[in-house]
Amino acid sequence: MKALIKACDGRDFRERRDEALVRFMAETGTRAGETAALTLDAVDLAAGRATIERGKGGRGRVVPVGPRTIRALDRYLRLRDKHRLAGSPAFWLGDRGKGFSYPGLYRGIEASRGTGRS
């Protein structure tokens, strides 16, 4: 896990997003599809929690989020505010001016795991 987080080290949009994604998934145990489907309204950094609206079996749940992950999410959100799709309700945004999806999440994690960064 440390190596995966280290592979996301940096200050640009993609690196901050990817670190926040990895930390969020590792800490909360959310599935990739649940994580990719997060909305801005579902994440409450001040309260340290996120609401997974439709989890396995169609049920939602609230997951706690700790300080390191909150810091990573906050750093990502500051850059997200400048993204051309910042008005989107989706929490995660693509790094090339596009939306973010499950396949994008999968490719990003695979690239980070494999060669360091792609």
Number of C-alpha atoms within 10 A of each C-alpha: 10 7 11 20 17 14 21 24 15 12 12 12 20 20 20 22 25 25 22 25 25 19 23 23 16 13 15 17 12 16 13 15 16 18 22 21 17 19 17 13 11 17 20 14 17 7 11 14 17 21 18 21 15 14 15 12 6 7 9 13 11 13 16 14 21 15 10 13 22 21 13 19 23 16 17 24 20 12 16 22 11 11 18 13 15 16 10 13 13 18 21 25 23 17 16 11 11 11 14 17 17 14 11 14 20 13 12 17 17 15 15 19 17 11 9 13 16 11
